[in-house]
Amino acid sequence: MADISKVKLGTIIYHIKDSIARKIMKGAGEKEAGEAGQVPAPAAGATNRYLRSDGTWQVPTASIITQDNAHRFVTDEEKTNWNGKVNTGDVVNNCTSTATNKPLSAAQGKALWEKYTQLNGEIQTTNNTRVQASSNN
């Protein structure tokens, strides 16, 4: 008889565990806590839903997102501006490139400006020397 009691007890425990496992969760309310259980199945076609704490499947809306300095939405204009920025990998950092569709780095632009200024000064000096030499003749 002891064996029969163990079988019955095992069956009872199995059914209790099974009924607990099959219990559908109860969502939280404003004043009451929810209860653990299986997640309620979403309806067919509800592929863009999330399970809310109240136990319902809902389509997410922007209004449920809390924005802060690190997490915020952007406008289409901001995205366009970002997409229009120069990729740092495209910047040419030498004066020997023949790529006409890539921007020149500021360092190389400064180096070119310094060379331009130097050459312009040398041209002025040469012109002044010629003018002086021709006026002396």
Sequence and secondary structure as in RCSB ss.txt:
>XXXX:A:sequence
MADISKVKLGTIIYHIKDSIARKIMKGAGEKEAGEAGQVPAPAAGATNRYLRSDGTWQVPTASIITQDNAHRFVT
DEEKTNWNGKVNTGDVVNNCTSTATNKPLSAAQGKALWEKYTQLNGEIQTTNNTRVQASSNN
>XXXX:A:secstr
 HHHHHHHHHHHHHHHHHHHHH B B   SSS  B  B     TT TT EE TTS EE   GGG    SSS    
HHHHHHHHTS  GGG B SS    TTS B HHHHHHHHHHHHHHHHHHHHHHHHHHHHHHH 
